Structure formats: structure tokens, C-alpha cells
């Protein structure tokens, strides 16, 4: 950026401790009007804490914040909003049964006397939607919009409060490639209106496409701020993790053993239809599909979280009836869901309690629960998977980073001794270092005979770790590829409904 320009935002020497443990250590950040600054780092690097301080959710222990060169105090989110700062978090907050216009002006609906002026509501909503050149009907219900449209409404809502700074936390995590393009065009429109953006993402391939500069944090410290043209994605990854990152080579896939999981014509009308597949002993099968292809619903049905109408599931050649997760657990199936915080973990339980949650029966003898064995088993998986935490196995799981939380869910099913492990978006919201760790663990588990089914909308993930790949389109399997035959172009074409 032009050194003669004054930054719109300056965060100087920001420090923060939790329970005496330093989370941010004199971190500084500059942001200029009209730029996109990528804020990057592994889970636990301090990114979330820094932006929550900017939003007034947390109070800093040291340092200063300046807007337009003036010292400001941000005690609560209302203060941040008054200064034109708006957060768009990964989990969007909206009222699904209200219209787009109502969501945009929630708490600020114009009135004519005691009544809401609905014509003014629509007119104001259209004005702000037009600023970003988007064609979303103001009276459409939020629940009827696509994920990217809901995200755009959140951005327009920020404009409606005249935001000068917008923080986007993992904005593309749930978006298909075409939707990412739409979002990036919206961001460029924001830049043209001199809005400054802090962009947080673990998808490093996106950063050169959208960012002007990059600020990298590691272990609560500022590591570097550089123009994007001075870095490539490998250098960014190395700065994030503090070591050289080697690209994963796509080795020849090992021969699969006898089928462990087999599906025959599994069907849930409206979600997936006529799904037949096998996963062999020691095999990692990937399913790739774009948003809404039905692959996520398929995993939930195999695990009994959703019902299926017809078809049959076999484990080691024996038909099994799965109507609930308990049935799946008895059949030897484990499931790592996409939303680990809601569906995968009990956040206020300790790491020890979460790891052994599916295996209490094996830890009991003659009515007595063997606590010492539970701790020993938990520590075994903590050591093997490299789960990092400040307070040992008694740490509450909510205080772990996203990557370490994902490893806890993985440890639970390994502790339970499952035969089949199903993972839905296994590294969603996980940083580059933890992602590599998880891939290595999955390959090691497959080498020991575990049958693994991975469902992902991240094409690089599927290509990187799968021995065999299936694509889904509109609820049906559209193609199958060996590791040697799979390519990004071929997978995208098959997942979009084209010829493989």
C-alpha cells in the first residue's frame, strides 16, 4: 500500500490472556480503505481473539486501536458497529422466516406513525442490494435463499449500517466454486466503494485471487505482513506453521481388501437415489460433489442420523438395519460430522470425556467404571494424534482449536474400535498444519485395515487422500475414478453433470 496514506484501522501491540495463558502477544495490524487484508494463521494462532477484540466481544489486556488516526475504545459490539465495523462470522446469523428486507433492517425498520412503512422497507433494501449489483428479491424469505445469497445479504446488512470495515470469517467454507466467484465479485464491488475487508480463510489457494496484503499470526504473535505479490501459497503455509511444507505426493493406491461397507441402491427421495458403492478393508474412498449434491445427506443416512427409504447396508457381507446412530455404533460404523461443535462434541465436557463417550461399556467392569483405564486410553490417542491442549486430558473441549477438536472426534471412534469410519468434510475450518496431520493419520489408519469413506466438497482434499473417488450429481453417483485417472477437471465435470 501507499506509505503516504494513513491506515483506516491500526491495532497496535494488542495483548490478551485467558486464565493467565497469553493468546495474543503485542500483535499489530494495519488496514487501509478499499483493500482486502488476508488474516492467516493456524487454528489457535490468535486470529479469532484479535477480531473479537476489534468487535468489542473481548477486552484487550494491552495495546491501542486507532480509527482514522484517533484512539477508540470498543467495549461491546454496539461500539464497533457505531464506528462502522461489522463481523460476518462463519456461522451466519439471520432470521430464516423473515424476508431479506426485514433481515437487512432488523431493529431499524422505518415507520409511519405506529406502523412499519413496508414500501420504505422494500425501497431501502433495493437500494442497498443495488449497490452490490445483486438481484435478490427483497421479499424473498431467507430460508429459501442459497448459502451464497444468505452470505451476500449479511454483507449488504453491513452496508446498511454504513460499515467501513467488514471482517469475513471463512466466507467460502460452504460455497461451491461458482458461488466463490460470485462472492469475490461482491468483494471487488465493496472495494470500489472504499470498504476495507479483513478476510480470514484456511483455503490458501483463494488468497492470491482476492487479497492485496497478507498478515500472518503464529502462536499469538505477529509473524509477517507482506504484499500478496511477494508470496506464494507454499511460503504462506511455511510462515503459518513455522516449518517447510512439502507437497503431498499422490502415491499409487494400495490394493483394497475385501469389502467392509457395501451399499445397495440406498435411496432417500429428494436427497439421494439408487446409491451403490463399496469400501474395502484398508481403502479410502472419496465422494466429491458440489453443494446440494446429496453426499452429506448420504453420510447421515449411513450413520442413522437421517432415515433412508429403501436399499440395504452391509457390513462385512452381513445386512444390517440402521435406524439410529446407536444401531450404526453397534454395527461398527463411526461418523465425523461436518459441524463438530454441534453434532460431534459436547463442548463443556473434557477431552477425556469426549474421547471415551462412545465406549463407556468397554470401560466398565462389574458395575464399576475404570477411570484410570479411561485416562490411559485417552492419553494414548492424544499422543498418537498429536492433540494439543493447555491443561491435559481434563481440558474442556471448547478451549481447543478447530483442528484439535476434529482430532478429538476422530479419537472417539478409534477408541470405540469401529470397522468403518465416515468423515463428512473432515478438514472444514481446519488450518493447513492440522489438515496435513489429519491426512497422515487417515492414511496410517487405512494401512492398518480401517475402511474409510470421505465426503468432501474440497476437490484438492479428495484428490490428495482418496484411493478411489466417486462423484455425485443431483443425488446420484455420476462417475468413478481410480487415483491415477482422477484430475480436478474430470471431477468437476462429472460433479456438474457432464460426461466423466
N, C-alpha and C positions, 0 to 999 in steps of 0.2 A: 504494500500500500504506500501511498504518498506520505513520506516522512514529515511533510509540512502540514498535513491535515491533522486536526485534533481528533482523537478517538471519540466516538459516541459514548462508549462504555469503557471504563477502566476498573478492573478489580486488582487491587494492589496488596500483595503479601497476605492473602487470605489464609487463615489458620482455623482449624476446627478439631476438637477432640470429642470422642464418645467414651465414657467410662474410663477416662484417663488415657485412652489409646489415640494417638494422633491419626487423623483421617486426611487432613489437609495440612501441609507444612509450607507456609509462605508461598502460596500459589498466586501467580499473576496472569491476567488475561486482558487483552485489548480487543475491541470490536469497533469497526468503522461502519458508518451508514452505507447501505447499499451493498455490503459484502456478505458472503457466506463463509463463516469460520467453522471448520470441522473440529469438534472437540472429541478427541480419541483417547483410548486407553483400555486396558483390560478391565473386566469386572473387578471392582474393589479398588480401582485406581484413584477414585475420588470425584469422578465426573458428576454423578448424581448429587453428591453432597454440595459441590460447587454451584450447580444450577438451582438447588433448593435454597441455598443462601441468597442467590440472586432473586429468587421468587418470594423471599420472606418466610419460607416454610421453616428454615433453620436460622438460628442466630450465630454469626461468626464469633470466634473467640479472639480474633485479631485481624488487622488489616483494614482497608478502606475501600469503598465503592464510590466511583465518580460517574455522573452522567453529564455530558456536555461540559466537563471540567469542574462541576460542582459536586461537593461531598453530599451524599444522600444516605439516609437511614431507612432500611427496609425491614420493618418489624413483623409484617404479615403480608400475605398475598395481595391484600387490598392496596397496600403501599406500592407494591410492584406494578399493579395494574394502573394506579394513578400516575406512575412515571412512564407508562407506555410499554411495560414488559409483560409478555404473555407466554405461558408454557403450553405446549401441546405434547402431552405425555403419550407413551406407547399404548397405554390403555385409555382409549378415548372416553371422555365424559360427556354424555349427551342424554336428552330425554327422548327415548325411542318412539313414544306415542304422540309426540308433538311435531309440528311441522318444521321445515327448515327455517322459515322466517321466525317462528316462535323461539327456536333454539338460538338463532343469531342474536335476538334481542331480549333473551330471558333476563328478567329483572329490570329491563329498560323499555318495556312495551309502551309506545306512545298512547296517550289517552285523549279523549274528547269528553271533558267532564268526568263523570264516574265510570265511563265505558272505554274499553280498548278501541282505538281507531284502527280497525283492521286494514283499511285501504292504505293508511300510512305505514303500517307494518309491512305490507307487501311491497310498497314503493321503496322503502328504505332497504329491504332485503334485496330487491332487484338492483338497486344502485351499487351495493357492496359486492354482489355476485358479478356484476358487470365489470367492476374494477379488475377482477382477475380473469375476465373473459371466459367465464364458465356458464354453462347452460343447465342449471339445476332449478326446477320449478320451486318457487318459494313455499308453495302449499303442499309439496310432497312430504310424506311422513319420513322421519329419519330412519325408521326400521326398514323402509323399502329401498333405501339407497345402498349402493355398493360400498365396500370398505374405503376405496379411494375417494368416493364422493363425500362420505362422512368426514374424512380427514380434511378435505377441501373446505367443508362447512366450518370445521374448527379453525382453519386458517382465516376464513372470511370473518369469523367471530372476533378474531384478534384484530382485524382491520376495523371492525365496527366499534371497538373501544379505542381506536386510533393508536394501535400498538406501533412503536418504533423499533422494538426488538422482539423477535419471536424465537423461542427455543423449541426445536423439534427433536424429540427423543425417539430414536428408532422409527422414523416415519414410514419406512418402506418394508418393515418386518413382515407384514401380512399382504403385501402387494405383488401382483403378477408383473412380468416385465413391461407390458404395455401400460399398466397403471403407474409404474415407476416413471415412465416417460411423461405421462400426464402431470404427475406431481412435480417433476423437475421443471416443466414449462410454467407451472404456477409459481414456483420459487423464483424463476427468472423474471416473471411479471412483478413479483414483490420487490426484487432488487431494483427494477426500473422505477419503482415508486420510492426508492431510497430506504426501504425497510432493511434492517440488519438481521441476520439469521445466524444463530448458533445451531449447528447441525451435528447430532450425535448418531453414530451408526457403527455397527460391527461389520458391515458389508464394505470392505475396503475397496472393492472394485468400483463402487459408486463415487468415491471421494474425488478422483480426478475429473469426473464429469460435472460436479456441482460446486466444489469448494474453490475459494480464492486462496485461503491460507489454512494451515493445519496447526492446532495446538495439541500437544501430546502430554498426558499425565501418566505417571507410573508410581505406584506405592505412595500416593498422596503428594507427589512433588511434580513441579513443572519441569519437563524434560526438554521440550523444544517447541518453538513456533517458527514455521517456515512457509514461504510461498509454495503453493502446490506444484508449480513447475520445477521446483528444486528436489522433489521427492518422487519415488515410485512406490507402488504398494508394498514391495518387499522391504524397502527401507522404513516405511511407516510401521510395518509389523515388527521389525527389529527394534525400533525405538520404543514401541509399546511394551514389548516383553523383556527387553534388555539383553537379548541374545540373538544370534543369527538364526533366521528361519529358513529351513531347507524345504523346497517344494516336494510334495508327496509324489513319489513315482507310482505310476499305475502298473503294478506288477501283474503278472499272469495270474488269473483267478485260480485258486485251488479247486480240485475236483470235489463236488458236493457229495456228501454221504447219502444214505437212504433218507427218504422224505420223513421229516418230523411233523411239520404242519402242512396240511393239504386242505384246500377249499374246493368244493364242487358246487358251481352255479349259485353262489351266495347272492341273494337279492334282497334289497330294501327299496321298494318303489320310490322314485323321486330322488334317491341318493346314489345308489349303485345297482347294477343289474348283471346277473349271469357271470359272476367273478369266479374264475377257476385258476388256482395257482398252487405251487408247492415251494416249500423252503426246506432244503436238505440239511442234514447234520453238518455243522461247520461252514454253512453258507450264509452270506449276507446278501439278501435280495432287496433291492431298492425299488420303490414305486415313486415315479415322478409325475406330477400333474400340476396344472395351473389352478389358481384359486377357484373353488367350486367344482372341481373335477370329481369329487366324491371319495377321494383317497383317505381323507381324515375321518369321515363317517365309517368307512370300511374298518379302520383300526378299532374304532369304538365298538363296532358290532362284534368283531372277533373277540374282544375282551368282555363283552356282555354289558358294556355301558349303554349301548343302544341295542334295540332288537333288530333281528333280520326276519324277513317274511318266509323265505324259502331257501333251500340249499343245505349243505351239510359241511361240518367241520370235522376233520380227522386229526388225531394226534398219534403219531407212530402207527398209523394204519387203522386205529380204532375210532369209530364215530363217537363224538362227544356232543352233549347237549349243553349249550352255554346260554343261559338266560340272565346271568348276573356276573359281576366281577368275581364273586365268590366261586361260581362254577368254573370260571377261567383259571383262577388260582389253583383249584383242585386238579384241573387238567394239566397244570404245569405251564401256564401262559402268564408272562409278566408284561406290563404295559407302562411305558414312559410317555405321559400325555404332553400335548403342546403347552398347556398352561400349568406349569409345575406348581405355581404358588396357590392356585385354586383347586386343581384336580389331583396334584401329585404329592403335596406335602401338607403336614399340619405345622404351620409356621411357628406356633408357640410351643411346640414340642422340641425337645433337644435332638441333636444329631443322632444320639444313641437310640432314642425312642422311634425316630423316623426310619432308621435303617432296619430295625427289627419288627416294624409294625405288621408285616405280613408273615411273621414266622414265630409268633408267640407260643404256638402249640409245641414247637420243637424245643423251646427253651424252658418248658415246664416239665417237672417230673413229680408224680405222685402228689399233685396239687400245689407244689412249691415252684415258684418262679426263680430261675437260676440267674440272679443279677450279675454275678461275677462272669459267667459264661457270656451273657449278653454284652457286657463291656468288652470282653476279649474279642468276640466276633466282630463287633463294631470297629474296634481299633484295627483289626485285620484288614477290613475294607477301606478304612481311612488311609492306611499306609499303602495299600495296593493301588487305589485310585488317585492318590495324591490329593485328598480333600483337605483344603487349607481353612483353618479357623483359629480364632484367638484363644478360645477357652477350652480346647479339647472337646471330647465327645459330649460334654454336658452343655455346649454352646447351643443357644436357641437357634433354630434353623433360619429364622427370618434375618439373622445378622450375617449370613453367608452371602457371598457374591452369587450371581446367577449361575456361573459355571460350576461352582461348588455345590449349589443346591441341586443342579442337574445330576451331579455325581452321587449325591445322597439318594436320589430316586433310583439311580442305576444300582447302587449298593444294596438297596432294599430287595430288589429282585434276584440279585446274585446270592444274597444271604438266604433267600427263600428256595434256592436251588431249582429255578424254573428250567424247562426244556426249550421253551420258545420265548424270545424277547422281542416285543414290538415297540418301536420308537416312532412317535409322531413328531416331526420337526425337531430332531434330537439336539440341535445346537441353536435353536431360536433364541435370540437375545444373549448369546454366549460369545465371549471375546475370542480373538484369534488364538491365543495361547491355550485356553481351556478347550477350544474346539479341537486343536491338534491332539491334546491329551485324550479326549473322548474317542476320537477316531482310532488312536493307537489301542485303547482299551477294547474297543469293539472288535478290532482285528485279532487281538490276543484271545478274546473270549470265543470267537469263531474257530480259532486254531485249536481250542480245547473242546470243540464239538457242539457249542451252543448254536442253535438255529436262530437267525436274526432277520427281522423284517423291518426295514426303514422306510418311512413315508415322508417325503420332503418336497417342498416347492423351491428349494435351493438347488439349482441344477449342478453347480460345482460340487456340492456335498454328495449328491447321488453318484456323480461320476467318480468322485475321489474314493469312496469307501465301498461301493457295491461290487459284488462278484457278478451279479446278473441284474438287469434293470427292466422293469415293466413300466409302460406309460399308461395313464388313464386320461380319457376324454369323455365328458358328459356321462360319467358313471360307469363306463365300460373300459376294459383293457383294450388299448388301441395298438400296442406293439410290444415286442420283447427283444432285448438286445443282450448279447454277451458283452463282457467288459471290453473285449478287443474291438467290437463293432460299434460301440456307443460313442457318440460325439454330441457336443452341445447342439449343433444344428439339427441332427437327426432326432434327438429327444424333443426339442422344441417343436419341430414339425409334427411329430407323432402326437404330442400332448395337445397341439392345437387342432387336431383332427385331420391333418394331412397324411399323405402316404409316408410310411416309415422308410 
